[in-house]
Amino acid sequence: MDLNAKIYVAGSRGLVGSAIVRRLKKLGYKNILEKTSKELDLRSQAGVELFFCNERPEYIFLASAKVGGILANNSLPAEFIYDNLMIETNIIHNAHKYKVSKLLFLGSSCIYPKYALQPLKEEYLLTGELEPTNEPYAIAKIAGIKLCQSYRRQYGDNFISVMPTNLYGINDNFNLDTSHVLPALMRKFHEAKLSGAPSVTVWGSGKPRREFLYVEDLADACCFLMQYYNDSEIVNIGTGIDITIAELAAMMADITCFTGEIVYDRTKPDGTPVKYLDISKLTKLGWYAQTPLRAGIEKTYQWFLRNSANLTFQQSHDLNI
């Protein structure tokens, strides 16, 4: 990308999009388009087409999505599939129609089958049943991948798709009803420390293994791939290192200085038993994550402490636009 190129970051107020904007600015890009959900509803076909007609972006990072943890996915399956399908369909189609030079679509590691071999390789896509708790979201993300591949195959559009592992960091969602496991645990342990609570309850058995990537590293990987990757096949983005939920909870307790008991509620679902990504394709291209998990959590917690007074924990989950 030329430093003067017009770049649209869809989802620039969310966890991923805001990190991509920060990374682009650090690299020297100044012509960055950002729109809030009030300014542009990406589910609106007419609204998105008008935006493309007026603005004519040259490059697109498609980071806008409706996202959430197990509770949100279980409670709002229709919204998760509809909103995500509409967002990606509108943007990808108009990127083709208005001749965007390149588009990067952000998927999710939940696209892979629940019981696929570990680590998860890109070729495992569509080789087995999905995890039921997030199937609608996963199906929408798989549709986005296939849209990119189909437009590339039929029209030659340079649309690429990347699959990040579980993310955390600045601008994360800390609403306990809709957040992912890491920010939810951070808030739980922080509030338990402040209140002097004797224990913190963690969903499930604590045995599932997960991989976590600091969102600033993801943003760096996305900018790297936008510059250097031009193939149709998806690319995993992660660290290649996993950890049990119990180990994560113990680390979170230590970082937040919570000294009480950690209790596991085994009546709640564990989700996929093990999930971490094979990142060999990405490392062969020359990219590696730079932030160790504990260091990333410490940075995120310091940001949380500085901004907790301004975080609206009770608001309903939005579209990360």
SEKELO-596045 format. One record per residue (C-alpha): y negated, z, x; residue in one letter; residue number from 0. Coordinates in pm, 1 decimal. Layout:
<keses>
        y        z        x torro vexpa
        Y        Z        X     A   NUM
...
</keses>
This chain:
<keses>
        y        z        x torro vexpa
      0.0      0.0      0.0     M     0
   -344.3    -85.9    123.5     D     1
   -569.8    220.6    138.3     L     2
   -802.6     56.8   -116.5     N     3
   -524.5    -29.1   -364.1     A     4
   -561.8     92.6   -721.4     K     5
   -281.9    345.7   -774.4     I     6
   -189.2    497.9  -1110.9     Y     7
     -7.4    832.1  -1103.7     V     8
    140.4    885.8  -1450.1     A     9
    181.4   1259.8  -1499.7     G    10
    -92.2   1359.9  -1255.5     S    11
   -135.6   1704.7  -1416.0     R    12
    230.0   1798.2  -1384.2     G    13
    431.3   1952.7  -1101.9     L    14
    536.3   1621.5   -944.1     V    15
    236.9   1403.8  -1029.8     G    16
    -19.8   1650.2   -897.0     S    17
    174.2   1677.3   -569.9     A    18
    180.6   1297.8   -536.8     I    19
   -196.2   1284.8   -593.6     V    20
   -250.7   1548.9   -324.5     R    21
    -28.4   1358.6    -82.9     R    22
   -199.0   1024.1   -150.2     L    23
   -541.4   1176.3    -90.6     K    24
   -420.7   1335.3    231.5     K    25
   -299.6    991.3    345.1     L    26
   -643.6    844.3    277.2     G    27
   -601.4    673.8    -60.7     Y    28
   -913.6    707.0   -274.3     K    29
   -865.7    465.9   -567.2     N    30
   -628.2    684.4   -770.4     I    31
   -613.1    659.5  -1149.0     L    32
   -545.9    980.8  -1341.9     E    33
   -533.5   1031.2  -1717.8     K    34
   -468.8   1349.6  -1912.4     T    35
   -250.9   1346.7  -2225.2     S    36
   -567.6   1381.5  -2434.9     K    37
   -712.7   1070.7  -2272.1     E    38
   -392.5    864.7  -2294.1     L    39
    -78.1    938.4  -2494.6     D    40
    189.3    757.6  -2296.1     L    41
    414.6    751.2  -2602.7     R    42
    168.3    515.7  -2770.5     S    43
    258.7    151.1  -2716.2     Q    44
    -87.8     26.2  -2810.8     A    45
   -265.3    291.8  -2605.2     G    46
    -65.6    223.1  -2290.2     V    47
   -112.7   -153.5  -2318.3     E    48
   -488.0   -112.2  -2360.0     L    49
   -496.2    108.9  -2051.0     F    50
   -314.0   -152.9  -1843.5     F    51
   -533.0   -432.1  -1978.3     C    52
   -851.7   -245.6  -1884.6     N    53
   -749.4    -80.8  -1556.7     E    54
   -499.1   -325.8  -1397.5     R    55
   -330.4    -80.6  -1158.7     P    56
   -161.0   -230.7   -853.4     E    57
     88.3     47.8   -783.0     Y    58
    244.2    306.7  -1013.7     I    59
    415.9    640.2   -957.7     F    60
    588.2    713.1  -1289.3     L    61
    608.8   1093.4  -1276.8     A    62
    526.8   1168.4  -1640.1     S    63
    810.1   1320.0  -1842.6     A    64
    899.5   1591.3  -2087.3     K    65
   1097.9   1837.8  -1877.6     V    66
   1244.4   2186.0  -1914.5     G    67
   1535.9   2417.7  -1848.4     G    68
   1855.8   2481.8  -2043.5     I    69
   1681.2   2659.1  -2333.7     L    70
   1423.1   2382.5  -2382.0     A    71
   1683.8   2106.4  -2358.7     N    72
   1910.6   2280.8  -2609.9     N    73
   1627.1   2352.6  -2852.6     S    74
   1444.9   2016.9  -2844.6     L    75
   1701.2   1739.9  -2785.1     P    76
   1528.8   1485.1  -3010.7     A    77
   1192.6   1535.5  -2839.1     E    78
   1347.8   1513.7  -2493.0     F    79
   1511.0   1178.3  -2558.1     I    80
   1234.9   1024.4  -2771.5     Y    81
    932.8   1125.8  -2563.2     D    82
   1091.9   1023.9  -2235.2     N    83
   1218.6    691.1  -2367.5     L    84
    876.8    603.8  -2506.0     M    85
    688.1    702.6  -2189.9     I    86
    904.7    505.7  -1950.3     E    87
    947.9    203.4  -2179.3     T    88
    574.7    164.8  -2235.4     N    89
    482.4    199.8  -1869.0     I    90
    763.0    -10.0  -1719.0     I    91
    716.6   -294.6  -1967.2     H    92
    340.9   -307.6  -1913.1     N    93
    385.4   -283.0  -1537.1     A    94
    580.4   -608.0  -1568.6     H    95
    340.5   -765.4  -1816.9     K    96
     31.4   -694.1  -1605.9     Y    97
    199.9   -785.7  -1276.0     K    98
    195.1   -449.3  -1099.8     V    99
    285.5   -494.6   -732.1     S   100
    529.4   -204.0   -723.3     K   101
    645.8     83.5   -943.4     L   102
    833.4    398.0   -845.5     L   103
   1024.6    566.0  -1129.7     F   104
   1116.5    932.5  -1094.0     L   105
   1451.3   1015.9  -1249.2     G   106
   1648.2   1338.1  -1212.9     S   107
   1969.9   1463.0  -1056.1     S   108
   2092.6   1550.2  -1406.9     C   109
   2181.1   1180.5  -1453.9     I   110
   2509.5   1241.5  -1270.6     Y   111
   2836.3   1339.3  -1446.6     P   112
   2895.1   1710.2  -1496.5     K   113
   3216.6   1719.9  -1294.5     Y   114
   3137.3   1454.8  -1034.4     A   115
   3245.2   1516.7   -676.4     L   116
   2995.1   1699.3   -458.7     Q   117
   2763.8   1612.2   -296.9     P   118
   2642.5   1366.6   -560.3     L   119
   2632.8   1007.6   -434.7     K   120
   2416.5    740.5   -596.9     E   121
   2724.3    538.9   -692.8     E   122
   2852.3    822.3   -915.8     Y   123
   2606.1    722.8  -1187.7     L   124
   2783.2    649.4  -1520.4     L   125
   3128.8    744.5  -1391.5     T   126
   3184.2   1042.3  -1624.4     G   127
   3053.4   1263.8  -1903.6     E   128
   2712.7   1426.1  -1870.5     L   129
   2631.3   1797.0  -1886.0     E   130
   2595.9   1860.6  -2264.9     P   131
   2297.6   2096.0  -2232.5     T   132
   2069.7   1821.9  -2097.9     N   133
   2241.6   1504.1  -2215.8     E   134
   1945.0   1365.3  -2418.6     P   135
   1710.8   1401.4  -2120.3     Y   136
   1967.8   1253.6  -1883.1     A   137
   2030.6    953.8  -2109.4     I   138
   1656.7    884.3  -2124.7     A   139
   1633.4    895.7  -1745.4     K   140
   1934.6    666.6  -1707.7     I   141
   1763.7    423.6  -1946.4     A   142
   1457.1    429.6  -1719.2     G   143
   1672.4    339.5  -1418.7     I   144
   1832.0     52.5  -1608.5     K   145
   1491.7    -69.1  -1725.7     L   146
   1371.4    -89.8  -1366.0     C   147
   1687.6   -266.1  -1253.9     Q   148
   1679.1   -507.4  -1548.5     S   149
   1317.9   -611.6  -1495.4     Y   150
   1393.4   -658.9  -1125.4     R   151
   1703.8   -867.4  -1202.4     R   152
   1543.7  -1085.7  -1468.6     Q   153
   1187.5  -1117.2  -1341.0     Y   154
   1194.6  -1007.1   -977.4     G   155
    967.0   -706.2  -1035.7     D   156
    959.3   -463.2   -742.6     N   157
   1052.6   -152.3   -941.1     F   158
   1243.0    124.6   -759.4     I   159
   1401.9    448.2   -886.0     S   160
   1439.7    781.2   -708.7     V   161
   1644.7   1083.3   -812.0     M   162
   1500.4   1417.5   -698.8     P   163
   1701.2   1736.4   -698.9     T   164
   1573.3   2059.4   -862.3     N   165
   1203.8   2099.1   -783.9     L   166
    961.6   2388.4   -749.2     Y   167
    613.3   2453.8   -616.1     G   168
    242.4   2444.0   -696.5     I   169
    161.9   2370.4  -1063.2     N   170
    513.0   2460.6  -1177.4     D   171
    583.3   2564.6  -1536.4     N   172
    629.7   2943.3  -1565.8     F   173
    681.6   2959.7  -1942.8     N   174
   1013.2   3141.7  -1985.1     L   175
   1105.0   2934.3  -2291.7     D   176
   1072.1   2598.9  -2117.0     T   177
   1079.8   2649.4  -1739.6     S   178
   1351.7   2575.9  -1487.3     H   179
   1548.2   2850.2  -1317.6     V   180
   1337.9   2904.6  -1002.4     L   181
    993.1   2950.3  -1162.8     P   182
   1152.7   3150.2  -1444.7     A   183
   1307.1   3390.3  -1194.3     L   184
    979.9   3415.4  -1002.7     M   185
    792.4   3522.3  -1312.7     R   186
   1068.0   3761.0  -1426.9     K   187
   1088.1   3942.8  -1094.1     F   188
    710.0   3953.6  -1055.1     H   189
    656.5   4105.8  -1399.3     E   190
    945.9   4348.5  -1352.2     A   191
    788.9   4469.8  -1027.8     K   192
    451.1   4519.3  -1196.6     L   193
    599.2   4705.8  -1493.3     S   194
    842.3   4913.8  -1289.6     G   195
   1138.4   4779.4  -1487.5     A   196
   1475.1   4909.1  -1363.6     P   197
   1645.0   4570.5  -1386.0     S   198
   1602.0   4194.6  -1426.0     V   199
   1845.2   3994.0  -1638.4     T   200
   1952.6   3653.2  -1510.0     V   201
   2122.0   3397.7  -1735.0     W   202
   2487.4   3319.5  -1666.7     G   203
   2726.1   3445.4  -1402.8     S   204
   2514.0   3374.5  -1095.2     G   205
   2794.4   3158.7   -953.1     K   206
   2659.1   2804.4  -1009.9     P   207
   2528.0   2638.1   -695.8     R   208
   2198.8   2447.0   -695.3     R   209
   1980.6   2259.9   -448.5     E   210
   1601.6   2309.7   -451.0     F   211
   1329.1   2088.7   -304.6     L   212
    966.9   2190.9   -246.6     Y   213
    750.9   1953.2   -449.6     V   214
    520.2   1871.8   -156.6     E   215
    823.9   1735.3     27.2     D   216
    914.4   1525.9   -277.3     L   217
    564.2   1379.0   -286.5     A   218
    592.8   1287.0     80.6     D   219
    929.8   1119.4     14.0     A   220
    788.5    921.6   -279.6     C   221
    498.2    788.9    -71.4     C   222
    742.9    705.5    208.6     F   223
    972.0    511.1    -27.2     L   224
    681.3    333.6   -192.5     M   225
    595.4    200.0    151.4     Q   226
    938.9    124.5    292.6     Y   227
   1204.7     88.4     20.0     Y   228
   1237.8   -224.9   -191.4     N   229
   1595.2   -237.0   -325.2     D   230
   1734.8   -207.7   -677.0     S   231
   1973.9     81.0   -615.0     E   232
   1861.9    437.4   -682.0     I   233
   1782.1    679.0   -396.9     V   234
   1854.0   1053.3   -399.6     N   235
   1582.1   1288.2   -274.4     I   236
   1681.9   1638.7   -171.6     G   237
   1759.9   1872.3    114.2     T   238
   2138.4   1840.8    119.2     G   239
   2164.9   2222.5    111.1     I   240
   2267.3   2428.4   -192.9     D   241
   2259.5   2797.9   -284.0     I   242
   2414.3   3012.0   -559.4     T   243
   2194.1   3136.7   -840.8     I   244
   2287.5   3489.7   -733.6     A   245
   2164.5   3418.3   -379.6     E   246
   1845.7   3268.1   -521.4     L   247
   1789.0   3575.1   -739.3     A   248
   1837.1   3807.8   -442.4     A   249
   1591.7   3600.6   -236.4     M   250
   1339.6   3605.8   -522.2     M   251
   1371.1   3982.2   -558.4     A   252
   1302.9   4025.0   -187.3     D   253
   1001.8   3789.6   -183.8     I   254
    843.8   3955.3   -489.9     T   255
    928.4   4306.6   -361.5     C   256
   1137.3   4395.7   -667.9     F   257
   1374.2   4682.3   -584.1     T   258
   1562.8   4725.4   -912.7     G   259
   1901.9   4598.6  -1029.4     E   260
   1989.8   4235.0  -1098.1     I   261
   2200.2   4199.2  -1414.9     V   262
   2385.1   3880.5  -1513.5     Y   263
   2412.6   3786.5  -1881.3     D   264
   2746.4   3605.9  -1895.8     R   265
   2699.3   3519.4  -2263.6     T   266
   2442.7   3259.3  -2154.7     K   267
   2549.3   2913.7  -2025.5     P   268
   2587.9   2839.5  -1656.1     D   269
   2546.3   2463.8  -1689.1     G   270
   2699.6   2239.7  -1424.0     T   271
   2908.3   2450.7  -1179.9     P   272
   2784.0   2283.4   -860.5     V   273
   2507.6   2028.2   -810.0     K   274
   2356.5   1903.2   -486.5     Y   275
   2277.4   1555.6   -364.4     L   276
   2414.0   1329.2    -97.9     D   277
   2094.4   1226.5     82.0     I   278
   2250.1   1007.3    349.5     S   279
   2080.9    692.8    216.4     K   280
   1739.4    857.9    246.0     L   281
   1801.4   1007.1    590.0     T   282
   1919.4    667.0    717.9     K   283
   1579.8    535.0    613.0     L   284
   1424.2    803.3    834.8     G   285
   1303.8   1072.9    591.1     W   286
   1396.4   1443.5    595.3     Y   287
   1265.2   1742.5    397.4     A   288
   1043.5   1969.5    606.5     Q   289
   1018.2   2293.2    404.7     T   290
   1298.2   2556.4    415.4     P   291
   1372.3   2715.4     78.3     L   292
   1242.5   3063.9    155.1     R   293
    921.5   2927.4    307.0     A   294
    865.8   2707.3      2.7     G   295
    924.1   2994.5   -239.0     I   296
    684.5   3216.2    -42.6     E   297
    414.4   2946.3    -60.8     K   298
    475.7   2902.5   -432.5     T   299
    461.3   3277.0   -495.0     Y   300
    131.1   3307.3   -310.3     Q   301
     -7.7   3026.6   -528.2     W   302
    132.8   3203.0   -836.9     F   303
    -40.9   3527.1   -739.6     L   304
   -373.4   3348.4   -690.2     R   305
   -348.5   3160.0  -1019.8     N   306
   -145.0   3382.5  -1253.0     S   307
   -453.8   3498.6  -1441.8     A   308
   -527.2   3137.7  -1538.6     N   309
   -171.0   3032.6  -1627.0     L   310
   -108.2   3002.7  -2000.6     T   311
    245.3   3136.1  -2022.8     F   312
    267.0   3119.8  -2401.8     Q   313
    162.9   2758.3  -2454.0     Q   314
    418.6   2510.7  -2584.8     S   315
    563.7   2277.6  -2324.4     H   316
    371.5   1953.6  -2284.2     D   317
    450.7   1612.9  -2141.0     L   318
    349.4   1685.6  -1780.7     N   319
     72.4   1431.3  -1814.6     I   320
</keses>
